[in-house]
Structures are given as C-alpha cells and as structure tokens.
Amino acid sequence: MMDRLTDIFDKNLRALEEKNPALAERLRSVDKPGVEIERTRSGDYTFRYRGRYFHSRYDPWKEAGIQAEEILFKKPDWVILFGLGCGYLLRTLVREGLEKLIVYEPSIEILMGVLANIDLSGTLSNETVLLCYDTDRLVEILLNHTDGMDDLLVYQSAPYKAVFPDELREYHDLVRNVHTASMVGIKTDIDSRLKWIENYFANLRAFSEYPPVDVLKERFDGVPMVIVGAGPSLRKNAHLLKEVKGKALIIAAVTAYRPLLKAGVVPDLVISAEKHDLTKNAYFTDGEEDRHIRLVLADVAHPNMLAKESRGKFIFFSPFVNLSAGLSRLWGSEYTPSIGGSVTTAALDMGVAFGCNPIVFIGQDLCFSEGRTHAVGSVYTKEDVTLDAVNGKVTVVIDEHMRDNGAGPVKERFQVDIQWLKGVDGKPVPSKFDWVIFHQWLEKYASELKKSRPFIKVINATEGGAYIEGMEHMSLGEAIEKHFAVASSERSVEEVLSEAETERKPVDYGGLLDAFTEMKARLEDVERISTLIVKEASKIRKRYVKTGMSPELKKNVDRIGRLEGELFDRTSKVAFMWEALVAYTYELKTYLRKEQDESLCEQFRRDLDTLVTSYTKVKETAERFVPILERAIITIEEEMCSKGGADGQGQNMAADPAANIS
C-alpha cells in the first residue's frame, strides 16, 4: 500500500515540477503528514480539516458537477480556484473543456494529503493548469499568463471559505490588485505610448548634450542612497537628511522635491519620467535651488524638462519603449534601468547599478494616510480624503492644485476603488491601483535582489504606509545610525557627480543615421502597402455586394494576404510602429474577442469593415511619423557635423535641447 502511495506522490510531483519546480521541491522536503483521506459512500475520497469535511461524503463528483455548471455558465477566460481539495472541481472543469485554470491551495497539509493519495498527474500535466501554494508564485502566474482584457472568475467552495477566511481575504485582494494593475497597464499604454514616442524624437539633441546615467555605474561603491518619495509620512523624517547631505546620495521623485526643500534639504538628484510638461507646474521653484540640483530624466520625458535650467542632467533610456531600448547603445548607453511604474522604482535599480549600499526609502507610503495622497507641499496643497470601506471606495477632493493652468488653483474630485495592502503595523491600509503596481514590483525586486546580491541592504524607513516584503523596516534615524558611517576622507557626492558628468561613451551618429534612414524608408513602404490594402478591401466590399463570393473575389482576398505579409515584414524594421498603434491594437483585440451571433455573410462584411479601419489607422500612423523621421535625420546629420564625425569624436559644441523636432 505504501509503495502505491509513494508512486502516486512521485507521479504528481513529476507532473508538477515542470511548471512549478519550487513547489515540487518543497513538497518533497515536508516531513509532516498531510490530511487524512477518507472514503465516501460512492467509493471516492474526501477529507476533514479543522473539523470540517471539504467534499460531500456521499457523491463528491455530483457536487463538483453542480459547481462546474455554475462556473461554466459565466464563460470566463480564466478560472482561479481557491483550494485544490481532492481535485474534483478542477478535473470536472478540464473535462468540460475549460482550458485556463489557476489553483491556489492555502494549506500545505491539504496538498500533501491529496497529492500523496490521489493521482492528479494527468490534470497537473495540462499546459494551462497552474497550481501554486505561495502568494508570490500566484502573482507571478497572474502577471505572466493573464492580462487586463481577460475575464477572471474567482471561485471558492463553502468549506474553504469557512476554514480560511483570512487567507481568502488576502487572496481576493491580491487577485484583484494584480488584475487591476494589468488593466491600468493597458490604459497607460493607450494614453502614453504615442506621446512617449513623439517626446523621444523631440529630445534627440539633448541625448547628444547630456550623458546617459551609465556614467554613474559603480561610482558610489558602499555609499548610502536615500530614495525620497512624496508620501504623506515624509514630514516625519525628511529633516534628518540634513545630517547626511554630501555623504549619502539623495535622489528625490520630482513630486518630493519641494517638500524636501521645505525640510531644508536640497537633493543631489531629482528624477522624472513624466511625459507632460512639469516645468509649467509648481514642481520646481524656478529659483536658486533649482540650479543646485541635477535632473535624472527619461528619454521620453517632456522636451521642456530636458531644456530646464539646472546644475546638470543625466538621461536614462526606457526599457518599456522599443525605440528607446533598441537604440540606446548607439547613444552610448549599455544600461536601461528596470522600472516598476514609478521613478522611485527606477531609482532603486539605479542605486544597485551605482553600487550604493544601503538603499533607503522614505516617503514611500503607497497608500492613503493622514488624510492625504501626497506630502504637504508637493502636488496638492489642500486635500480631503474620504474612505468608504463598506463600498470599497476612496473619494479625494483637492481644494488647491499646484498645476498652473493660467487661471490659478484648480479644484478636482476623483473616486477610486480601494486596493488593500498590509501596513507596516500589520494592519490593512487603503491603497489604489497604481500604488499597488509599484508595491508588487518592489516586493518582487527585493526578493530577487536578496537571492542575487544578499549583501545589499534595502531599507524601508518610510515610518508609515505599506509594508514591503523583502526590505528591512526601521526608522530613518536608526538606519542612519546603523548604516551611514562614511569616512570623512572620502570624496563627497558632489565631487563624484561632477567627475562623472565629464565622461561618456561616444555617440554612434553613423549608426543612428542608418537606423533612422531605414525606419523612414520602411515607414514609406508601410504607408504605400496599407493604402493598397485599403483599396483592395474596398474593391472586395463592392464586388461582394454585387456578386457575393466569387472566384474574382477570392483573388482579391489572396492579394490582401500577400500584401499583409509584405507589410508585416516592413514594420519589423520600424521599432515603434505597433507601439504607436497600441490604442487601436487593443480595440481590435476587443473586437476579436466578441462572440458574433450573425450569419457568415454578415460576419464577412463586419470583418471587411474592420480590415479597412485597421489599415487606415496603419496608413495614418505612417503618414504621421514620416516627416518626424525626416527631421530626425536632419538633426543627426547636424549633430554629426558639430561633433566632428560619425563616431561622435571631436569638439563637443553646445546644443540647444529646446530646439526639438516635434
């Protein structure tokens, strides 16, 4: 009997380890017994855990059939089961044709007992059946396998709901947070990508003038870094940074800059990636303080940020934009920071690259606290935050907004869904979708950093807000006392920054000229081919109305197929083409997901109309960027001449970053 059970357990683990080797290894190392499996009247299995049976003691398959019917009626894209049990519901759903299933089991004892006694290897081997035990793995699965357009159905049986109420609450929050983050990612794509691409081309001259952030790599070995966010708690400890000014590298999110000045601290670096023009807002003082800071700016930031007067600037190239990542090497940059949706997450990765240790966060609340969204003196001067926990809503009323729209302060009101996070005191704190995205990224990054570079300390000294798993938590005063011992003979932060500004790899103007020339030629091809496709589709539409499906019509359809192949080949040479079309790409995905209850003739007409609309968008996008590429080529040629050749060597003549090509 024991041999048979051992065989079952091994079969299950072999099936499991292909997709989740960490869980398989953990189950092999567990030395305590799992739940005791009992026979039901039908001869199947059930078990009792914490005094409650988890399946019918009479006919668990029938019970699972009723549950599956309820789930399948809703036609979800993904089903996420809270609890494996003996696998009846999982196997029923697979048998009924549901292909996308995630199972989260909160109890290692249940997993051990079930997998040791019931052969689920066939189901677990299914490519789209994903089983996990820890929440980190659940987040990873959700991020890698689902997207914001998917319809997720979360299901839990009554026994799991009764026995694991706290785990279920955390699980629901986690799934909702990840899915919301995915939806926000789509919205960000739609709202931002076109502007990012336009900003990139507008900033070409600045990329020649200012060094990439690479020049700071490994220059701050063992020097503490403080990353300053603009959370409400910043008021508690910002003033302490005066003690370490010059000895620790202080980098502030642009929203935290003015609150730091109020605390008497001028940061060394201010980081921003905002696509909008922040120079027209009250993020800066336009005074002497601004001339003492250096800006760390994304290549896709607004051109006026690149033109703003400051002590200096460093550029970082964006890993989330193909155009940026693909050409960064030609600008002399080998490093694109990992970014989790905010500039403070980018600053963390930069700190690691610079060699900083420890890296300390303050003002990283990631939640609504003290009746505010941001620190006093940052984005908003007066706020009223109302929490409605019963309905899961937060209402924010802003009496005075620092944005200058030419008509004085702006009043705003917005409402968002509450996303709950664990607080530093262990109690839930109310958050919102974008903060949750940052939080998820920070926890994953901290976890991976512990494995790859355990000697680097990452400390959350926010003194309020959300708890960030993987970081040490202490007050800023404690962190300074324990970890900020810097020898007085060492060079100051200012000396290191000044030296770094003078060093950079040369810009490969010849390579850039070739790349932009190739893009322009391919865009012109795209414009030509998409125009032909639209014309061909229009012919089909007219012929179809007159003759229906005919041999001549099939020739037109075949010709469109050939043109599409040619067009896709051309667009592969234009790094930003599909990013520029991202809004319509998602619109098209939505259309393709819809179930059409209509005849084949109606469907053909609808698809034809969609085809015309699609390639009209492609044509318009190509037309939009051809002149931008023409100006980019002129800009690179001018820069090449002024710098003394294609390799960028020669006299470094000043370039005006405000003179852009957009």
C-alpha positions, 0 to 999 in steps of 0.5 A: 500500500505504501509503495502505491502511495509513494508512486502516486506522490512521485507521479504528481510531483513529476507532473508538477515540477515542470511548471512549478519546480519550487513547489515540487521541491518543497513538497518533497522536503515536508516531513509532516503528514498531510490530511487524512483521506477518507472514503465516501459512500460512492467509493471516492475520497474526501477529507476533514480539516479543522473539523470540517469535511471539504467534499460531500461524503456521499457523491463528491463528483455530483457536487463538483458537477453542480459547481462546474455548471455554475462556473461554466455558465459565466464563460470566463477566460480564466478560472482561479480556484481557491483550494485544490481539495481532492481535485474534483472541481478542477478535473470536472472543469478540464473535462468540460473543456475549460482550458485556463485554470489557476489553483491556489491551495492555502494549506500545505497539509491539504496538498500533501494529503491529496497529492500523496493519495490521489493521482492528479498527474494527468490534470497537473500535466495540462499546459494551462493548469497552474497550481501554486501554494505561495502568494508570490508564485500566484502573482507571478502566474497572474502577471505572466499568463493573464492580462487586463482584457481577460475575464477572471472568475474567482471561485471558492467552495463553502468549506474553504471559505469557512476554514480560511477566511483570512487567507481568502481575504488576502487572496481576493485582494491580491487577485484583484490588485494584480488584475487591476494593475494589468488593466491600468497597464493597458490604459497607460499604454493607450494614453502614453505610448504615442506621446512617449514616442513623439517626446523621444524624437523631440529630445534627440539633441539633448541625448547628444548634450547630456550623458546617459546615467551609465556614467554613474555605474559603480561610482558610489561603491558602499555609499548610502542612497536615500530614495525620497518619495512624496508620501504623506509620512515624509514630514516625519523624517525628511529633516534628518537628511540634513545630517547626511547631505554630501555623504549619502546620495539623495535622489528625490521623485520630482513630486518630493522635491519641494517638500524636501526643500521645505525640510531644508534639504536640497537633493543631489538628484531629482528624477522624472519620467513624466511625459507632460510638461512639469516645468509649467507646474509648481514642481520646481521653484524656478529659483536658486535651488533649482540650479543646485540640483541635477535632473535624472530624466527619461528619454521620453520625458517632456522636451521642456524638462530636458531644456530646464535650467539646472546644475546638470542632467543625466538621461536614462533610456526606457526599457518599456519603449522599443525605440528607446531600448533598441537604440540606446547603445548607439547613444552610448548607453549599455544600461536601461534601468528596470522600472516598476511604474514609478521613478522611485522604482527606477531609482532603486535599480539605479542605486544597485547599478551605482553600487550604493549600499544601503538603499533607503526609502522614505516617503514611500507610503503607497497608500492613503494616510493622514488624510492625504495622497501626497506630502504637504507641499508637493502636488496638492496643497489642500486635500480631503480624503474620504474612505468608504470601506463598506463600498470599497471606495476612496473619494479625494477632493483637492481644494488647491492644485499646484498645476498652473493652468493660467487661471490659478488653483484648480479644484478636482474630485476623483473616486477610486476603488480601494486596493488593500495592502498590509501596513507596516503595523500589520494592519490593512491600509487603503491603497489604489491601483497604481500604488499597488503596481509599484508595491508588487514590483518592489516586493518582487525586486527585493526578493530577487535582489536578496537571492542575487546580491544578499549583501545589499541592504534595502531599507524601508524607513518610510515610518508609515504606509505599506509594508514591503516584503523583502526590505528591512523596516526601521526608522530613518534615524536608526538606519542612519545610525546603523548604516551611514558611517562614511569616512570623512576622507572620502570624496563627497557626492558632489565631487563624484557627480561632477567627475562623472558628468565629464565622461561618456561613451561616444555617440554612434551618429553613423549608426543612428543615421542608418537606423533612422534612414531605414525606419523612414524608408520602411515607414514609406513602404508601410504607408504605400502597402496599407493604402493598397490594402485599403483599396483592395478591401474596398474593391472586395466590399463592392464586388461582394455586394454585387456578386457575393463570393466569387472566384474574382473575389477570392483573388482579391482576398489572396492579394490582401494576404500577400500584401499583409505579409509584405507589410508585416515584414516592413514594420519589423524594421520600424521599432515603434510602429505597433507601439504607436498603434497600441490604442487601436491594437487593443480595440481590435483585440476587443473586437476579436474577442466578441462572440458574433451571433450573425450569419457568415455573410454578415460576419464577412462584411463586419470583418471587411469593415474592420480590415479597412479601419485597421489599415487606415489607422496603419496608413495614418500612423505612417503618414504621421511619423514620416516627416518626424523621421525626416527631421530626425535625420536632419538633426543627426546629420547636424549633430554629426557635423558639430561633433566632428564625425560619425563616431561622435569624436571631436569638439563637443559644441553646445546644443540647444535641447529646446530646439526639438523636432516635434 
